[in-house]
């Protein structure tokens, strides 16, 4: 067994050891862990935007976390984690130099090739920007392949906006490669942007339904209502995409924890077309 593998592969996906190099505060109770694999493998470093890793702590367990780093720069891997459960509470107590495990990447990525040549609307609510940030990096790396690129970001309040400094830097870029609009449900006196849920930004985004592809991530109610709104505005359902990071446990289509109707989120997703999820998301408590 290779020195990089800390556990025998599960369905062909090895668990690799990694060391935390840096930790950044992304928002309240939310941290981005930058880690270095002990011995990077082509599979582990060859991720595509939107794919998921099982990020683990020795003796505690694993949680599914999308990579929030640039797919074109894989020396360090970034995982953005909100401290809210058993494993994430332990992750929240780690420091640079501590050890984690990485199993992945797995799953279907964002369909960037299908969005090329037209406008791209990226909409994130709450933690939803973390699974989308890798797509933003990829788009900026290949900016000439797209027309307008619009990023809409919302949060409950200003302390819950992920990567705010980076968003404001993108927003201020004079070349205008990325049109950034920000909103919160509950602003404070210092908030200089808009107030309301993410869908209130659709009107200011200048959407051209005939040319626009949409990538969306956020609370399920936000995605369900937001994508229905965009569909009603004339964007074809096959160009509306969302990510469904649900209860993944094995990440290799064995345990059934992430099954949603006929789909296994870990294998068939986490990225889905809206026409695949529309009816399933209307089923109560599915």
Buried (B, 14 or more C-beta within 10 A) or exposed (E): EEEBBBBEEBEEBBBBBBEBBEBEEBBBBBBBBBBBBBEBBEEBBEBBBBBBBBBBBEEBBBBBBBBBBBBEEBEBBBBBBBBEEEBBEBBBEBEEEBBBBBBBBBBBBBBBEEBBEBBBBBBBBBBBBBBBBBBBBBBBEEEEBBEBBBBBBBBBBBBBBBBBEBBBEBBEEEEEBBBBBBBBBEBEEEBEBBEEBBBBBBEEBEBBBEBBBBBBBBBEEBBBBBBBEBBEEEBBBEBBBBBBBBEBBBBBBEBEBBBBEEBBBBBBBBBBBBEBBBEBBEEEEE
